[in-house]
Amino acid sequence: MYQRGDVWKVKLYPTRGAEQDGIRPCLIVSPNSLNSNLENVIVLPMTKSLKPWPTRVELTLNQVAGQACIEHIRSVSKTRLIEKLGTISLDELATISKRLQATFAL
């Protein structure tokens, strides 16, 4: 049900400091093997506020441009996922994977 590359509307609050908050789209980046066996998923919050940062990846979902925010990666309970909004393309998912590897020196 929860798949890598899916974008869900997620309830991110309560938060602390400069963490992304509110209800916003988030991209699931955790592997499907974990998604099907754990109570949490790993997500990248998304924003329409475009920044030229190396931790941001431009994506288009339902004809709306935005960015996935690698700097705000977090694990969330599946109970925070409200509604599936769509799925990004395989090319976009490959770009996300490469950027995650570069960001975390994997």
C-alpha positions, 0 to 999 in steps of 0.5 A: 500500500505504501510504495517508494515514490508515492507522494502522500499528504502527511500531518507533520506537526507537532514539530520543533525548530525549523522542521517542516510543519503542517499538513504537506505533501511528502515523498516516500523514500524508504524501500518497499521491503521496509514499508510493508513490514514497519509501522513507519515510513521515511519521507521527504517533505515537499514544498512549492518554495523553490530554492537552488540548494543541493539538498532540493530535488525538483519534481512535478506532481499532478502538473504542479512543480515543487521540490523534495527537501532532503534536508528535512528527511524524517521517519513518520508513523503511517498513521500520519499519512492522510491521502495518497496524492500520486506517484513520481516518475521513475526518472525523478525517483532515480534522481532522488536516489542519486541525490540521497546518496550524494547528500549522505555520502553513501 
